[in-house]
């Protein structure tokens, strides 16, 4: 028996990817070397194999043994031993000694290592999930927006192209345009909104010429073009005129589609505008142009920095007669049902983080893609907290975006798109 064992020993063995060398010169009886001989308990040879140990002349190398030779060594009793069972880590001094709780399920088991946490992660975040809102103006220079650190009114001929190029470099290939319109072009009926040589159509044509595969979303609403600062035409008694406004919005959507927009996005909250815009687009041959409806847009206080960026604050009153009451939940289902029936392709909730329950409500009640708008106020609060060192800006940014995805958003309109995408690309390197 000993002779058979010695023969197997001299021939070597590859066990579990770790090789026991066949050369007896390497079988030094030592507890700290690659192979350990144990004669006291059995006449058979036993080895302890440590993957981390190497020979003096370099790492252990495979010897080209067949499976049959390796199995013969094991059958003969020369079973290589793996490293010893690790000792149980010691608890800190003073820890109470208690019996184990009789738990059949311990959820922490699935969170105990980075590999397990990654394997069981239910929600992912990718640059492909982002739509990058960009402010544009007629000027050549990029103008900083004070209330939104890191954001600019971009010159449509230069800064816009550069910002889009940066975004595409990190995987963000969808943008939405918001124009700062000169006051001289604003009017009570917002006619500049459908000027086919206006700022937005020109910018779309320029972008499509440079980046044909760029996905361009546009905003369909009158407030940037209205001398009253409202999303619709204002009657002399202050009432926002619904049907007359929808007529203007249809012309605006057609002008944007003709310029090359991929998705038109009515944010006005007029009744019936999705169906009217769908019919208008189809009648002009733009059946391929999608509609992302601002389905649940609330009359929120989180929009302040955005309105400053576009100089589109209402000249009087507020927008509560057409935007939704922040106190309402079920009403979002009414808007969802109407927009689906009228032909919307994407449903959007605005704002984002304060309205996670509404995002989940739409997700659970519609099979259409759901968008969330992380609005200017949300962005500016995170930026301010970061500047004041009250929070870790980068981590809070990514967590907030992940929460929007977890709630059910397929895409997120966010001013963090470029910054977040860069962070995600760095994590994946």
C-alpha positions as CSV (number, residue, x, y, z in Angstrom):
1,X,0.0,0.0,0.0
2,X,2.8,2.4,0.9
3,X,4.6,1.6,-2.3
4,X,1.4,2.4,-4.4
5,X,1.0,5.6,-2.5
6,X,4.6,6.6,-3.1
7,X,4.2,5.9,-6.8
8,X,1.1,8.1,-7.0
9,X,2.9,10.8,-5.0
10,X,5.8,10.9,-7.4
11,X,3.6,11.3,-10.4
12,X,1.9,14.4,-9.0
13,X,-1.7,15.5,-9.2
14,X,-3.8,18.5,-10.2
15,X,-6.7,19.0,-7.6
16,X,-9.2,21.7,-8.0
17,X,-6.9,23.8,-10.2
18,X,-4.0,23.5,-7.7
19,X,-1.1,21.2,-8.6
20,X,0.8,18.8,-6.4
21,X,4.2,18.4,-8.1
22,X,5.2,14.9,-9.1
23,X,8.9,15.7,-8.3
24,X,9.7,14.3,-4.9
25,X,12.3,17.0,-4.4
26,X,9.5,19.4,-3.8
27,X,7.7,17.3,-1.2
28,X,9.5,18.7,1.8
29,X,7.8,17.5,5.1
30,X,7.0,20.9,6.5
31,X,3.8,22.4,7.8
32,X,4.4,25.7,5.9
33,X,5.3,24.3,2.5
34,X,3.1,23.4,-0.4
35,X,2.9,19.7,0.6
36,X,2.6,18.3,4.1
37,X,3.4,14.7,4.8
38,X,1.5,13.2,7.7
39,X,2.7,9.7,8.7
40,X,1.4,9.4,12.3
41,X,-2.3,8.9,11.6
42,X,-2.1,6.7,8.6
43,X,0.5,4.9,6.4
44,X,-0.9,6.9,3.5
45,X,0.6,10.1,2.3
46,X,-1.6,13.2,2.8
47,X,-0.9,16.7,1.4
48,X,-2.1,20.2,2.3
49,X,-2.5,22.3,-0.8
50,X,-2.4,26.1,-0.5
51,X,-3.2,28.0,-3.7
52,X,-1.4,31.1,-2.4
53,X,1.9,29.4,-1.9
54,X,4.6,29.2,-4.6
55,X,7.9,27.4,-5.2
56,X,11.2,29.2,-4.9
57,X,11.5,29.3,-8.7
58,X,8.0,30.7,-9.3
59,X,4.3,29.7,-9.1
60,X,3.3,26.1,-9.1
61,X,2.8,24.8,-12.7
62,X,0.6,22.1,-14.1
63,X,2.3,18.9,-14.9
64,X,-0.1,17.7,-17.6
65,X,-1.5,14.7,-15.7
66,X,-4.6,13.1,-17.0
67,X,-7.8,12.8,-15.1
68,X,-7.2,9.1,-14.6
69,X,-3.8,9.7,-13.0
70,X,-5.2,12.3,-10.6
71,X,-8.1,10.0,-9.7
72,X,-5.7,7.1,-9.2
73,X,-3.8,9.2,-6.6
74,X,-6.9,9.9,-4.7
75,X,-8.1,6.3,-4.8
76,X,-4.7,5.2,-3.5
77,X,-5.2,7.4,-0.5
78,X,-3.1,10.4,-1.5
79,X,-5.9,12.9,-1.1
80,X,-4.6,16.5,-1.1
81,X,-6.0,18.5,1.8
82,X,-7.4,22.0,1.2
83,X,-6.3,24.8,3.5
84,X,-7.7,24.4,7.0
85,X,-11.2,25.5,8.0
86,X,-10.9,29.3,8.8
87,X,-11.2,30.2,12.5
88,X,-14.4,32.0,13.6
89,X,-13.7,35.8,13.8
90,X,-13.6,36.9,17.4
91,X,-16.2,39.2,18.8
92,X,-15.0,42.4,20.5
93,X,-14.3,42.2,24.2
94,X,-17.4,42.6,26.3
95,X,-19.8,41.3,23.7
96,X,-22.7,39.3,25.3
97,X,-22.8,35.6,24.9
98,X,-26.3,34.7,23.7
99,X,-27.9,31.7,22.0
100,X,-28.7,32.1,18.3
101,X,-32.1,33.4,17.5
102,X,-34.4,30.7,16.1
103,X,-34.7,32.3,12.7
104,X,-35.5,30.3,9.6
105,X,-34.9,33.3,7.4
106,X,-32.1,35.9,7.8
107,X,-32.3,38.4,4.9
108,X,-28.8,39.7,5.7
109,X,-27.4,36.5,4.3
110,X,-28.1,37.9,0.8
111,X,-26.4,41.1,1.6
112,X,-23.2,39.8,3.2
113,X,-20.7,40.5,0.3
114,X,-20.4,42.8,-2.7
115,X,-20.8,39.9,-5.1
116,X,-24.1,38.8,-3.6
117,X,-25.4,42.3,-3.4
118,X,-24.7,42.8,-7.0
119,X,-26.2,39.5,-8.0
120,X,-29.5,40.2,-6.3
121,X,-29.7,43.9,-7.2
122,X,-33.3,44.5,-8.4
123,X,-32.8,47.9,-10.0
124,X,-30.0,49.2,-12.2
125,X,-29.0,52.7,-13.3
126,X,-27.5,53.4,-16.7
127,X,-26.7,56.5,-18.8
128,X,-29.2,55.1,-21.3
129,X,-31.9,55.8,-18.7
130,X,-31.2,59.6,-18.8
131,X,-32.7,62.4,-20.9
132,X,-30.6,65.5,-20.6
133,X,-32.5,68.8,-20.3
134,X,-30.6,71.6,-22.1
135,X,-31.4,75.3,-22.0
136,X,-30.6,77.2,-25.2
137,X,-30.6,80.9,-26.2
138,X,-29.8,83.0,-29.2
139,X,-26.4,84.2,-27.9
140,X,-23.0,82.8,-28.8
141,X,-21.7,82.5,-25.2
142,X,-22.8,80.1,-22.6
143,X,-24.5,81.9,-19.7
144,X,-24.4,80.4,-16.2
145,X,-27.7,79.9,-14.4
146,X,-27.2,81.2,-10.9
147,X,-29.8,79.1,-9.2
148,X,-28.6,75.9,-10.9
149,X,-24.9,75.5,-10.4
150,X,-23.3,73.7,-13.4
151,X,-26.1,74.5,-15.8
152,X,-26.0,77.1,-18.5
153,X,-28.0,78.8,-21.2
154,X,-26.1,77.3,-24.1
155,X,-25.4,79.1,-27.3
156,X,-27.3,77.1,-29.8
157,X,-24.6,77.1,-32.5
158,X,-21.6,76.2,-30.3
159,X,-22.2,75.4,-26.6
160,X,-25.1,73.2,-27.4
161,X,-23.1,71.0,-29.8
162,X,-20.3,70.8,-27.3
163,X,-22.5,69.8,-24.4
164,X,-24.2,67.1,-26.5
165,X,-20.9,65.7,-27.6
166,X,-19.8,65.4,-23.9
167,X,-23.0,63.6,-23.1
168,X,-22.7,61.2,-26.0
169,X,-19.1,60.4,-24.9
170,X,-20.5,58.8,-21.7
171,X,-23.6,57.1,-23.1
172,X,-26.3,59.8,-22.8
173,X,-27.9,60.0,-26.3
174,X,-31.2,61.6,-25.4
175,X,-31.8,65.3,-24.8
176,X,-34.7,67.7,-24.3
177,X,-34.5,71.3,-25.4
178,X,-35.9,74.4,-23.5
179,X,-35.5,77.8,-25.2
180,X,-34.9,81.2,-23.6
181,X,-36.9,83.3,-26.0
182,X,-36.3,87.1,-26.5
183,X,-39.0,89.2,-24.9
184,X,-39.6,91.0,-28.1
185,X,-40.8,87.7,-29.7
186,X,-43.3,86.9,-26.9
187,X,-47.0,87.5,-27.4
188,X,-50.3,86.8,-25.7
189,X,-50.9,83.9,-28.2
190,X,-47.4,82.6,-28.3
191,X,-47.1,82.5,-32.0
192,X,-43.3,82.2,-32.0
193,X,-43.8,78.7,-30.7
194,X,-44.6,77.4,-34.2
195,X,-42.1,79.6,-36.1
196,X,-40.4,77.0,-38.2
197,X,-37.2,79.1,-38.2
198,X,-37.5,79.8,-34.5
199,X,-34.8,78.9,-32.0
200,X,-35.9,75.3,-31.2
201,X,-36.5,74.2,-34.9
202,X,-33.1,75.7,-35.8
203,X,-31.4,73.9,-33.0
204,X,-33.0,70.6,-33.9
205,X,-31.9,70.8,-37.5
206,X,-28.4,71.7,-36.4
207,X,-28.2,68.7,-34.0
208,X,-29.6,66.3,-36.5
209,X,-27.1,67.4,-39.1
210,X,-24.3,66.8,-36.7
211,X,-25.7,63.7,-34.8
212,X,-28.3,61.9,-36.9
213,X,-28.9,59.2,-34.2
214,X,-29.4,61.7,-31.3
215,X,-32.8,61.3,-29.7
216,X,-34.3,64.8,-29.4
217,X,-37.3,65.4,-27.1
218,X,-39.0,68.8,-27.3
219,X,-41.2,70.8,-24.9
220,X,-44.7,71.6,-26.2
221,X,-46.1,74.5,-24.2
222,X,-46.6,78.2,-24.7
223,X,-45.0,79.6,-21.5
224,X,-41.6,80.3,-23.0
225,X,-43.3,82.2,-25.8
226,X,-46.1,83.9,-23.9
227,X,-45.9,87.5,-22.8
228,X,-48.1,86.4,-19.8
229,X,-45.8,83.5,-18.8
230,X,-48.6,80.9,-18.8
231,X,-48.7,77.6,-20.6
232,X,-51.8,78.7,-22.5
233,X,-53.6,81.7,-23.9
234,X,-55.0,83.9,-21.2
235,X,-58.5,85.5,-21.4
236,X,-59.0,89.0,-20.2
237,X,-60.5,87.7,-16.9
238,X,-57.4,85.6,-16.2
239,X,-58.8,82.2,-17.4
240,X,-56.5,80.0,-19.4
241,X,-58.3,79.1,-22.6
242,X,-58.1,75.3,-23.2
243,X,-59.2,74.6,-26.7
244,X,-57.6,77.6,-28.3
245,X,-54.3,76.8,-26.6
246,X,-54.5,73.2,-27.9
247,X,-54.8,74.6,-31.4
248,X,-51.6,76.5,-30.9
249,X,-49.9,73.5,-29.4
250,X,-50.7,71.3,-32.4
251,X,-49.0,73.8,-34.7
252,X,-46.0,73.9,-32.4
253,X,-45.7,70.1,-32.4
254,X,-45.8,70.0,-36.2
255,X,-43.1,72.6,-36.5
256,X,-40.9,70.6,-34.1
257,X,-41.6,67.3,-35.9
258,X,-40.8,68.9,-39.3
259,X,-37.4,70.1,-38.0
260,X,-36.6,66.5,-36.9
261,X,-37.8,66.0,-33.3
262,X,-38.1,62.4,-32.3
263,X,-40.5,62.9,-29.3
264,X,-42.8,65.9,-28.7
265,X,-43.6,66.4,-25.1
266,X,-46.8,68.4,-24.2
267,X,-46.1,69.8,-20.7
268,X,-49.0,72.3,-20.7
269,X,-51.7,70.1,-19.0
270,X,-54.5,71.3,-21.3
271,X,-57.4,68.8,-21.6
272,X,-57.4,66.8,-24.8
273,X,-54.1,68.0,-26.1
274,X,-52.5,64.5,-26.6
275,X,-55.3,63.3,-28.9
276,X,-55.3,66.6,-30.8
277,X,-51.5,66.5,-31.3
278,X,-51.6,62.9,-32.3
279,X,-54.1,63.6,-35.0
280,X,-52.3,66.7,-36.2
281,X,-49.0,64.8,-36.4
282,X,-50.5,61.9,-38.3
283,X,-52.3,64.2,-40.7
284,X,-48.9,65.8,-41.6
285,X,-47.2,62.5,-42.1
286,X,-45.4,62.3,-38.8
287,X,-46.8,59.0,-37.6
288,X,-43.3,58.0,-36.5
289,X,-43.0,60.9,-34.0
290,X,-43.7,59.9,-30.4
291,X,-45.6,61.8,-27.8
292,X,-44.3,61.9,-24.2
293,X,-47.2,63.4,-22.2
294,X,-46.7,65.2,-19.0
295,X,-49.4,63.1,-17.5
296,X,-49.1,64.0,-13.9
297,X,-47.6,67.4,-13.7
298,X,-48.2,69.0,-10.3
299,X,-48.5,72.7,-9.4
300,X,-45.2,72.4,-7.5
301,X,-42.9,74.8,-5.7
302,X,-39.9,72.9,-7.0
303,X,-39.9,74.6,-10.4
304,X,-38.5,78.0,-9.3
305,X,-34.9,77.7,-10.7
306,X,-36.2,76.4,-14.1
307,X,-38.5,79.4,-14.5
308,X,-35.7,81.7,-13.7
309,X,-33.5,80.0,-16.3
310,X,-36.1,80.6,-19.0
311,X,-37.5,83.9,-17.6
312,X,-40.9,82.2,-17.9
313,X,-42.5,83.0,-14.5
314,X,-46.2,83.8,-14.8
315,X,-46.8,87.6,-14.9
316,X,-49.8,87.1,-12.6
317,X,-51.5,84.4,-10.6
318,X,-50.3,80.8,-10.6
319,X,-50.8,77.6,-12.7
320,X,-53.2,75.8,-10.3
321,X,-56.2,75.8,-12.7
322,X,-54.3,73.5,-15.1
323,X,-51.5,71.8,-13.2
324,X,-52.5,69.1,-10.6
325,X,-53.0,69.7,-6.9
326,X,-50.0,68.2,-5.0
327,X,-52.5,66.8,-2.5
328,X,-54.1,64.6,-5.1
329,X,-53.3,60.9,-5.8
330,X,-56.2,59.3,-7.5
331,X,-56.5,62.1,-10.0
332,X,-53.3,60.9,-11.6
333,X,-55.2,57.8,-12.7
334,X,-57.8,60.0,-14.6
335,X,-55.0,61.7,-16.4
336,X,-53.3,58.4,-17.1
337,X,-56.5,56.9,-18.6
338,X,-57.1,59.9,-20.8
339,X,-53.5,60.1,-22.1
340,X,-53.4,56.4,-22.9
341,X,-56.7,56.6,-24.8
342,X,-55.6,59.6,-26.7
343,X,-52.4,58.0,-28.0
344,X,-49.5,58.9,-25.7
345,X,-46.4,56.8,-26.1
346,X,-44.7,57.7,-22.8
347,X,-46.3,59.0,-19.5
348,X,-44.3,61.5,-17.4
349,X,-44.5,62.4,-13.7
350,X,-43.2,65.8,-12.6
351,X,-41.6,66.5,-10.1
352,X,-39.8,63.3,-9.4
353,X,-38.5,62.4,-5.9
354,X,-41.3,64.0,-3.9
355,X,-43.8,62.1,-6.1
356,X,-42.4,58.6,-6.0
357,X,-45.9,57.3,-5.0
358,X,-47.3,58.7,-8.2
359,X,-44.5,57.1,-10.3
360,X,-45.4,53.8,-8.8
361,X,-49.1,54.4,-9.3
362,X,-48.6,54.9,-13.0
363,X,-46.2,52.0,-13.3
364,X,-48.7,49.7,-11.7
365,X,-51.6,50.9,-13.8
366,X,-50.1,51.3,-17.2
367,X,-48.0,49.2,-19.6
368,X,-46.6,52.3,-21.3
369,X,-43.0,53.5,-20.5
370,X,-42.9,55.8,-17.5
371,X,-40.7,58.9,-17.3
372,X,-39.9,61.0,-14.2
373,X,-38.6,64.5,-14.2
374,X,-36.1,65.3,-11.5
375,X,-36.8,69.0,-11.6
376,X,-34.7,72.1,-11.1
377,X,-35.5,72.5,-7.4
378,X,-34.5,68.9,-6.6
379,X,-31.2,69.4,-8.5
380,X,-30.4,72.7,-6.8
381,X,-31.1,71.4,-3.3
382,X,-28.6,68.5,-3.8
383,X,-26.1,70.9,-5.3
384,X,-26.5,73.3,-2.4
385,X,-26.2,70.6,0.2
386,X,-23.0,69.4,-1.5
387,X,-21.5,72.9,-1.6
388,X,-22.2,73.3,2.2
389,X,-20.7,69.9,2.9
390,X,-24.0,68.8,4.5
391,X,-24.3,65.8,2.2
392,X,-22.1,63.8,-0.2
393,X,-23.3,65.3,-3.5
394,X,-22.3,62.4,-5.7
395,X,-23.7,59.7,-3.5
396,X,-27.0,61.5,-2.9
397,X,-27.3,62.3,-6.7
398,X,-26.9,58.6,-7.6
399,X,-29.2,57.5,-4.8
400,X,-31.9,59.9,-5.8
401,X,-31.7,58.7,-9.4
402,X,-31.8,55.0,-8.3
403,X,-34.9,55.8,-6.2
404,X,-36.7,57.2,-9.3
405,X,-35.8,54.0,-11.2
406,X,-36.9,51.8,-8.3
407,X,-40.2,53.5,-8.1
408,X,-40.9,52.5,-11.7
409,X,-39.4,55.2,-14.0
410,X,-38.0,53.8,-17.2
411,X,-36.3,57.1,-18.1
412,X,-35.4,60.1,-16.1
413,X,-35.1,63.7,-17.2
414,X,-32.3,65.1,-15.0
415,X,-29.9,67.9,-15.0
416,X,-27.5,65.5,-13.5
417,X,-27.4,63.4,-16.6
418,X,-23.8,64.2,-17.7
419,X,-22.4,64.2,-14.1
420,X,-24.2,61.0,-13.2
421,X,-23.2,59.2,-16.4
422,X,-19.5,60.1,-15.8
423,X,-19.8,58.6,-12.3
424,X,-21.4,55.4,-13.6
425,X,-18.7,55.1,-16.3
426,X,-16.0,55.5,-13.7
427,X,-17.6,52.8,-11.6
428,X,-17.6,50.3,-14.5
429,X,-14.0,50.8,-15.3
